[in-house]
Structures are given as C-alpha cells and as structure tokens.
Amino acid sequence: MNPKRSPPIPIFDNLDHTGNPFKRKHFDVETVAPKAGKIVGASIDYEYALKFLYSYNGSSATFNSYRRELERLLQWSWLVQECAVVSLKREDIEEFIRFCISPPLAWIGTKNVARFKVKDGDRVTNEEWRPFVSSVSKTEYRAGKVSTEKDFVFSQSAIKAIFTALSSFYGYLYEECLTESNPVSLIRQKSKFVRKDQNRAVVRRISNFEWDYVLETAELMASEHPDAHERSLFIMNCLYAMYLRISELVSDERSSPIMGDFKKDDDGNWWFNVTGKGNKDRTITVCEDMKKSLKRYRRHLGLPGLPSPDDSTPLISKNLGKGPITSTRMVRKIVQDCFDNAFSRMREDGLEDDAIALKAATVHWLRHTGISEDVKVRPREHVRDDAGHGSMQTTDRYIESDARERHESGKYKTVRDIE
C-alpha cells in the first residue's frame, strides 16, 4: 500500500509513559513502526531520537515542539523514503521540507488529539491522530466554518521550527559520531523555503478602547461574582501590566509561581521574579496599579495586602481544591470569557464595529498590548528587560510607525514643478 494514502501511527508517547531511554538496553523499533524493522539503522534512529528528546524533559514546550518535528521526519524517512534518518543527506532534508509544506491528505487531521489513549486498561495509539493538523482562524470558527484537510497551510513559522529542531537533532547525532555532517546546516539557500519579509511583522494587539472595556468587564464580573472572577481580574492585570506569558502564570516542571515571587527592594520598590521562556529568570517592574490589583486579590483570598518573602501561596490558585493552576487551557478559558463578555457589552452599547479585534484576540495579545503601550512612554531597554526580550530588535517591533502621519507627509509631494 502507498504510505501516502494511509495515516502513520504515532511514535513517541509522553515522557511519563516513555521512561528514561538512557536506562534502556533494547530499542525495538518494530513496536512503534512495524515497517521500520526492515530498515538498516532505524533502531539507531529510534534510540537516539528518544535520548535527544529526553534531554528536554525540563521544558515541556521544547519537548513537544521537537517531538512533533522528529516524529514527522522519522515517519517520512521510514515510510516514504524507506531509509534511516542517520543516512539522510542535504537534498533529502530539502525533499522532506517540501513534503511538510504539502503533505498527503491522509496525513492531515482536522483537530488536535492525543497520540495515545487508554483502552480496556491498555495504552494504545489514537487512530484519530495525524502528524499534521488543519485549522481555521478563531474568527472563521466562530462564524461556523469547519476545518477540512484541504484547508491545511504550512506557515513560515512552522518551516522555521523544522530548521531549528532538525539542526539541533543532527548536531546531536554528529556529536555522537552517528553522522558525518549536519545536513540541515548544509542547506545554504534556506531562503527558498523561508521568505524574508521586508515589512515589519504585525504585532497582534487590541486597542486601548477595547482594553478599557475588557478591564471594566473583568471588574464588573469580579464585583458580581467574586468567588469566580476575582481571580479572573487578577490574571488579566498580570498579563497586561507585567507582560506575562500564559506559561508564566501556571505551575509546571520548570517553575511554580508563588506570591513570594513579589519582592520589595531596599528602596521600597516592588518587583516580580519569574522563570520564563528558555528557563531564563527575569525580574519585572511592578507598577502601582499592579500592586493595587495584587492587594485586592490577596484580600479576597483572606491574605494580608502584600506578601512576605516566604509566602508560598500559589500565584494563581485553583477555584476548587488546593494548589496552583497547572493548565494553560484553563487560563485561556478565563481570558476568553472576559473577551466574550466585553464584546457583548460593546455590541449592546452599539460599538460592535469598534470591538472587531476582540473576535480574534488571544491571551498573548494582552502581553503585546501592554508592551506596545509601554514602549511609547518608557525607555526601550526597560521594556526589553521587563518583557524578557533577548534583543532590542525584538522590542523595537512594538514601536509603531504612525501610518497616518507617514501618509500625510508624502501625500502632497510633487513629481515635477507645475507653473
């Protein structure tokens, strides 16, 4: 059977169900890919892919990203090319990228599902899982559009993710003396896959008018149902005022944010310590409004207004039970409820056209909005450090060129003098 006409099965499970590969003696590739058993070198692919992925067990985001790219590569190499990954050359990697840009329909799903599931007490592959997933925009989904396999588009960011993951993987194989070179680094003309956009990337954000409605809505929700929404209000303020990423609010293997992460220095200034992207620690300025929000939320929890250095209370607690929130999905739902209610209020006030961005807005837009506003009035390097940007170039993306002023300045320029 043509491998392009039938979907492959998943290879890598979660780390909890995989175990430490460095403690394993046997790597039976036929258990995860029966057809790979006949390929020379496939068992080596499987062993070192597992070991490579395991080295990222401290960062679930990186593990999941690299697992996705390696799984696709192994499936393509074993099933389509019928050769081992350790034997691939530069031209093979280029062919693989072309395959990812336009995969066969049988390899495309229309929803994200788990790779494995439990059936009759056993962990088995999920027949609905696919290596690639088609999706529609949030606005299209709300309008009733259903995603199909033919809607699949492989974005530029997805292509960049391939280069990042595979270059790192082949660098690892090279260090282990399993390949003679890194075939990904030999691709000199990456521009034929990754386009260079002369225009500055658009920063997704909501307007100040929309933010005022969203915050006012969150305050109303908290006043009417404090047990359910004081936490919502605090989350909204954290995302906007401190530019937090959603992953920086929840407890995971990287960090467990607590109230004691708010600290006062010798000058009486308050800061928030966080472990962010790439396991990098940073200290964020806590503005006076954020401090007021912190006091309000803590008093709702029955705590003193401001935390002591040894306060181990979770930053964002569960509504039911004890302990911190561990799911970013829950935070997304909380924020989405605020967006939806704000949009409903604006529509009732006859401002539906002014609320257009709220239909597409996501949690991360609040971080973008906060940075975009602050970079107008604060020193760029201060915003850079609070946001955790690796370079000033990233921060500069948030400096908006006033299109109206730019057009006005060029509107009446002349091409020739007319007497």
C-alpha positions as CSV (number, residue, x, y, z in Angstrom):
1,M,0.0,0.0,0.0
2,N,1.2,3.5,-0.8
3,P,2.3,5.0,2.5
4,K,0.9,8.4,1.4
5,R,-2.6,7.0,1.2
6,S,-2.8,5.9,4.8
7,P,-2.0,7.8,8.0
8,P,1.0,6.8,10.1
9,I,0.8,5.9,13.7
10,P,2.5,8.0,16.4
11,I,6.0,7.1,17.5
12,F,6.7,9.0,20.7
13,D,4.5,9.0,23.8
14,N,4.7,11.4,26.7
15,L,7.8,11.2,28.9
16,D,5.7,9.8,31.7
17,H,5.0,6.8,29.6
18,T,8.3,6.5,27.9
19,G,10.8,6.5,30.8
20,N,14.5,7.3,30.8
21,P,15.9,5.9,27.5
22,F,19.5,6.1,28.9
23,K,18.4,3.2,31.3
24,R,17.1,1.0,28.5
25,K,19.1,-1.7,26.8
26,H,16.9,-2.5,23.9
27,F,15.1,-0.3,21.4
28,D,12.7,-2.4,19.4
29,V,11.7,-0.1,16.6
30,E,9.1,-2.6,15.3
31,T,6.9,-1.9,18.3
32,V,6.4,1.7,17.2
33,A,6.8,1.3,13.5
34,P,6.4,-2.2,12.2
35,K,7.6,-1.4,8.7
36,A,10.8,0.2,10.0
37,G,12.1,-3.1,11.3
38,K,13.4,-4.0,7.8
39,I,15.3,-0.7,7.5
40,V,19.0,-0.8,8.4
41,G,19.7,1.9,11.0
42,A,16.1,2.5,12.0
43,S,16.7,1.2,15.5
44,I,19.5,3.7,15.9
45,D,17.2,6.5,14.7
46,Y,14.7,5.5,17.3
47,E,17.2,5.1,20.2
48,Y,18.9,8.5,19.7
49,A,15.7,10.3,18.9
50,L,14.4,9.2,22.3
51,K,17.6,10.2,24.0
52,F,17.7,13.6,22.3
53,L,14.1,14.3,23.3
54,Y,14.7,13.1,26.8
55,S,17.3,15.8,27.3
56,Y,14.5,18.4,27.1
57,N,12.4,16.8,29.9
58,G,12.7,20.0,31.9
59,S,10.9,22.0,29.2
60,S,7.6,20.6,28.1
61,A,7.2,23.3,25.3
62,T,10.5,22.4,23.7
63,F,10.0,18.7,24.2
64,N,6.6,18.9,22.5
65,S,7.9,21.0,19.6
66,Y,10.9,18.8,18.9
67,R,8.9,15.7,19.3
68,R,6.5,16.9,16.6
69,E,9.3,17.6,14.1
70,L,11.3,14.4,14.8
71,E,8.2,12.3,14.6
72,R,7.3,13.7,11.1
73,L,10.9,13.2,10.0
74,L,11.1,9.6,11.1
75,Q,7.7,8.7,9.6
76,W,8.7,10.3,6.3
77,S,12.1,8.7,6.3
78,W,10.9,5.2,7.3
79,L,7.6,5.0,5.4
80,V,8.1,7.2,2.3
81,Q,11.8,7.1,1.7
82,E,12.4,3.7,3.3
83,C,15.7,4.6,4.7
84,A,17.2,5.6,8.1
85,V,17.3,9.2,9.3
86,V,21.1,8.8,10.1
87,S,21.7,8.2,6.4
88,L,19.8,11.3,5.1
89,K,21.7,13.9,3.1
90,R,21.1,17.6,2.5
91,E,19.0,17.0,-0.6
92,D,16.8,14.6,1.4
93,I,16.1,17.2,4.1
94,E,15.1,19.6,1.4
95,E,12.7,17.0,0.0
96,F,11.3,16.4,3.5
97,I,10.6,20.1,3.9
98,R,8.7,20.1,0.6
99,F,6.7,17.1,1.8
100,C,5.8,19.0,5.0
101,I,4.7,22.1,3.0
102,S,2.3,19.9,1.1
103,P,1.7,16.6,2.9
104,P,-0.8,14.0,1.6
105,L,-4.4,14.4,2.8
106,A,-4.2,11.1,4.7
107,W,-1.6,12.6,6.9
108,I,-3.7,15.7,7.8
109,G,-6.1,15.8,10.7
110,T,-8.7,18.5,11.5
111,K,-8.3,18.6,15.2
112,N,-5.6,18.2,17.8
113,V,-5.9,14.9,19.6
114,A,-3.6,12.9,21.9
115,R,-1.2,10.5,20.3
116,F,-2.2,7.7,22.7
117,K,-5.2,6.8,24.7
118,V,-6.2,4.2,27.3
119,K,-8.5,1.4,26.1
120,D,-9.5,-1.5,28.4
121,G,-6.7,-0.6,30.7
122,D,-4.0,-0.6,28.0
123,R,-2.3,2.4,26.4
124,V,-2.9,2.2,22.6
125,T,-2.4,4.5,19.7
126,N,-5.2,7.0,18.9
127,E,-6.5,6.3,15.4
128,E,-7.7,9.9,15.0
129,W,-4.1,11.3,15.5
130,R,-2.3,12.8,12.4
131,P,1.2,14.3,12.0
132,F,-0.3,17.5,10.5
133,V,-3.4,19.4,11.6
134,S,-5.5,21.8,9.6
135,S,-7.2,24.6,11.3
136,V,-9.2,27.8,10.6
137,S,-8.9,31.1,12.3
138,K,-10.7,32.0,15.5
139,T,-12.9,34.4,13.6
140,E,-13.8,31.8,10.9
141,Y,-14.5,29.2,13.6
142,R,-16.9,31.5,15.3
143,A,-18.6,32.2,12.0
144,G,-19.3,28.4,11.7
145,K,-16.5,27.4,9.3
146,V,-15.3,23.8,9.8
147,S,-11.8,22.9,9.0
148,T,-11.1,20.3,6.3
149,E,-7.9,18.6,5.2
150,K,-7.7,20.9,2.2
151,D,-7.5,24.0,4.4
152,F,-4.1,22.9,5.6
153,V,-1.4,25.6,5.3
154,F,2.2,25.2,6.5
155,S,3.2,28.6,7.9
156,Q,6.6,30.3,7.7
157,S,6.9,29.8,11.5
158,A,6.3,26.1,11.0
159,I,9.1,25.9,8.4
160,K,11.5,27.8,10.8
161,A,10.6,25.3,13.5
162,I,11.7,22.4,11.2
163,F,15.1,24.0,10.7
164,T,15.5,24.7,14.4
165,A,14.6,21.2,15.6
166,L,16.3,19.2,12.9
167,S,19.5,21.2,13.0
168,S,19.7,20.7,16.8
169,F,19.0,16.9,16.4
170,Y,21.6,16.4,13.6
171,G,24.1,18.4,15.7
172,Y,23.5,15.9,18.4
173,L,23.9,12.9,16.1
174,Y,27.1,14.4,14.8
175,E,28.5,14.8,18.3
176,E,27.6,11.1,18.9
177,C,29.6,10.2,15.7
178,L,26.5,8.8,14.0
179,T,26.6,11.2,11.0
180,E,29.5,12.6,9.0
181,S,27.9,16.1,9.0
182,N,24.8,18.1,9.8
183,P,22.7,18.0,6.6
184,V,20.5,20.8,7.8
185,S,23.4,23.3,8.3
186,L,24.5,22.4,4.7
187,I,21.3,23.9,3.2
188,R,22.7,27.2,2.2
189,Q,19.6,28.5,0.4
190,K,17.1,28.4,3.2
191,S,15.5,31.4,1.7
192,K,13.8,29.2,-0.9
193,F,11.8,27.8,2.0
194,V,11.7,30.7,4.5
195,R,10.7,34.0,2.9
196,K,12.2,37.2,4.1
197,D,9.6,39.8,4.7
198,Q,10.8,43.4,4.3
199,N,7.8,44.7,6.2
200,R,7.9,44.6,10.0
201,A,5.8,41.7,11.4
202,V,2.4,42.9,12.6
203,V,2.1,43.0,16.4
204,R,-1.2,41.4,17.3
205,R,-2.9,43.6,20.0
206,I,-6.2,45.1,21.0
207,S,-6.9,48.8,21.0
208,N,-6.8,50.9,24.2
209,F,-10.5,51.4,23.8
210,E,-11.1,47.7,23.7
211,W,-8.7,47.1,26.7
212,D,-10.6,49.6,28.8
213,Y,-13.8,47.7,28.0
214,V,-12.2,44.3,28.8
215,L,-10.8,45.5,32.1
216,E,-14.0,47.2,33.1
217,T,-15.9,44.0,32.2
218,A,-13.5,41.9,34.3
219,E,-14.1,44.3,37.2
220,L,-17.8,44.0,36.9
221,M,-17.6,40.2,36.8
222,A,-15.4,40.3,39.9
223,S,-17.9,42.6,41.7
224,E,-20.9,40.5,40.8
225,H,-19.3,37.0,41.4
226,P,-16.1,37.5,43.4
227,D,-15.6,33.8,44.1
228,A,-15.5,33.0,40.4
229,H,-13.9,36.2,39.0
230,E,-11.6,38.0,41.4
231,R,-9.0,35.5,40.1
232,S,-10.0,36.4,36.5
233,L,-9.4,40.1,37.2
234,F,-6.0,39.4,38.7
235,I,-5.0,37.3,35.7
236,M,-6.0,40.0,33.3
237,N,-3.9,42.6,35.1
238,C,-0.9,40.2,35.3
239,L,-1.0,39.6,31.6
240,Y,-1.2,43.2,30.6
241,A,0.7,45.1,33.3
242,M,3.6,42.7,33.6
243,Y,3.6,41.3,30.1
244,L,3.4,37.8,31.4
245,R,3.2,34.8,29.0
246,I,0.5,32.4,29.8
247,S,3.0,29.7,30.7
248,E,4.5,32.0,33.3
249,L,1.2,32.0,35.3
250,V,0.9,28.3,35.7
251,S,2.8,25.7,37.7
252,D,4.8,23.2,35.6
253,E,8.1,21.3,35.7
254,R,10.0,24.5,35.1
255,S,8.6,26.6,37.9
256,S,5.8,27.1,40.4
257,P,4.9,30.8,40.7
258,I,4.1,31.9,44.2
259,M,3.1,35.1,46.0
260,G,6.5,35.3,47.5
261,D,7.9,35.9,44.0
262,F,6.6,39.5,44.5
263,K,9.5,41.2,46.4
264,K,10.3,44.6,47.8
265,D,13.8,46.0,47.5
266,D,15.7,48.4,49.8
267,D,14.2,51.4,48.1
268,G,10.7,50.2,48.7
269,N,10.1,49.2,45.0
270,W,8.2,46.1,44.2
271,W,9.4,43.5,41.7
272,F,8.1,40.2,40.4
273,N,10.5,37.3,39.8
274,V,9.6,34.8,37.1
275,T,11.2,32.0,35.2
276,G,10.3,32.5,31.6
277,K,10.9,31.3,28.1
278,G,14.1,29.2,27.7
279,N,14.2,28.7,31.5
280,K,15.5,32.3,31.9
281,D,14.9,34.1,35.1
282,R,13.9,37.8,35.0
283,T,12.7,40.5,37.4
284,I,9.7,42.6,36.3
285,T,8.8,46.1,37.5
286,V,5.6,46.1,39.5
287,C,3.7,49.3,38.8
288,E,1.4,50.9,41.3
289,D,-1.8,49.7,39.6
290,M,-0.5,46.2,39.5
291,K,0.3,46.4,43.2
292,K,-3.3,47.6,43.9
293,S,-4.6,44.6,41.9
294,L,-2.3,42.3,43.9
295,K,-3.7,43.7,47.2
296,R,-7.3,43.3,46.0
297,Y,-6.8,39.7,45.0
298,R,-5.0,38.8,48.2
299,R,-7.6,40.3,50.4
300,H,-10.2,38.3,48.5
301,L,-8.2,35.2,49.4
302,G,-8.1,36.3,53.1
303,L,-4.4,37.2,53.0
304,P,-2.6,40.3,54.1
305,G,-2.4,43.0,51.4
306,L,1.1,42.4,50.3
307,P,3.1,39.1,50.5
308,S,6.1,38.4,52.7
309,P,9.3,36.9,51.2
310,D,8.4,33.5,52.5
311,D,4.7,33.5,51.3
312,S,4.3,30.2,49.4
313,T,0.7,30.7,48.4
314,P,0.3,29.8,44.7
315,L,0.2,32.9,42.4
316,I,-2.9,31.6,40.7
317,S,-4.9,29.1,42.8
318,K,-7.5,26.6,41.7
319,N,-11.0,27.6,42.3
320,L,-11.8,24.2,43.7
321,G,-9.4,22.2,45.8
322,K,-5.9,23.2,46.8
323,G,-2.8,24.0,44.9
324,P,-1.9,26.1,41.8
325,I,-3.4,26.1,38.3
326,T,-1.3,23.7,36.1
327,S,-3.3,24.1,32.9
328,T,-2.7,26.9,30.4
329,R,-6.0,25.8,28.8
330,M,-7.8,26.9,32.0
331,V,-6.2,30.3,31.8
332,R,-7.1,30.6,28.1
333,K,-10.8,29.9,29.0
334,I,-10.8,32.5,31.8
335,V,-9.4,35.2,29.5
336,Q,-11.7,34.2,26.6
337,D,-14.7,34.6,28.9
338,C,-13.6,38.2,29.7
339,F,-13.1,38.9,25.9
340,D,-16.6,37.4,25.1
341,N,-18.3,39.4,27.8
342,A,-16.6,42.6,26.8
343,F,-17.6,42.1,23.2
344,S,-21.2,41.5,24.2
345,R,-21.2,44.7,26.3
346,M,-19.7,46.7,23.4
347,R,-22.3,45.3,21.0
348,E,-25.1,46.3,23.4
349,D,-23.6,49.8,23.5
350,G,-23.7,50.0,19.7
351,L,-19.9,49.6,19.4
352,E,-19.6,46.3,17.6
353,D,-17.5,47.7,14.8
354,D,-15.1,49.1,17.4
355,A,-14.8,45.6,19.0
356,I,-13.7,43.8,15.9
357,A,-10.3,42.8,17.3
358,L,-11.9,41.0,20.3
359,K,-13.3,38.4,17.9
360,A,-9.8,37.2,17.1
361,A,-7.9,38.2,20.2
362,T,-6.0,35.6,22.2
363,V,-4.3,35.6,25.6
364,H,-0.9,36.6,24.1
365,W,-2.4,39.7,22.6
366,L,-2.6,41.2,26.2
367,R,1.2,40.9,26.5
368,H,1.6,42.5,23.1
369,T,-0.8,45.3,24.1
370,G,0.9,46.0,27.3
371,I,4.4,46.2,25.7
372,S,3.1,48.3,22.8
373,E,1.7,50.9,25.2
374,D,4.7,51.0,27.5
375,V,7.3,51.3,24.7
376,K,5.7,54.7,23.9
377,V,6.5,56.2,27.2
378,R,9.2,54.1,28.9
379,P,12.9,53.7,27.9
380,R,13.1,50.8,25.4
381,E,15.8,49.0,27.4
382,H,13.5,49.0,30.5
383,V,10.6,47.5,28.5
384,R,13.1,45.0,26.9
385,D,14.2,43.7,30.4
386,D,10.7,43.5,31.8
387,A,9.4,41.7,28.7
388,G,12.4,39.3,28.7
389,H,13.3,40.0,25.1
390,G,16.6,38.6,24.0
391,S,17.5,41.7,22.0
392,M,16.4,45.3,21.4
393,Q,15.4,44.3,17.9
394,T,12.5,42.3,19.3
395,T,11.4,45.2,21.5
396,D,11.6,47.6,18.5
397,R,8.9,45.6,16.8
398,Y,6.5,47.2,19.2
399,I,7.3,50.7,18.2
400,E,4.5,51.6,15.9
401,S,5.0,53.9,12.9
402,D,2.1,56.3,12.6
403,A,0.8,55.4,9.2
404,R,-1.4,58.5,9.1
405,E,1.4,60.9,9.7
406,R,3.6,59.0,7.2
407,H,1.0,59.2,4.5
408,E,0.3,62.8,5.3
409,S,3.9,63.7,4.9
410,G,4.1,62.1,1.5
411,K,0.6,62.9,0.3
412,Y,1.4,66.2,-1.4
413,K,5.0,65.6,-2.6
414,T,5.4,66.6,-6.2
415,V,6.9,64.7,-9.1
416,R,7.6,67.9,-11.2
417,D,7.0,71.6,-10.9
418,I,3.9,72.9,-12.5
419,E,3.8,76.6,-13.1
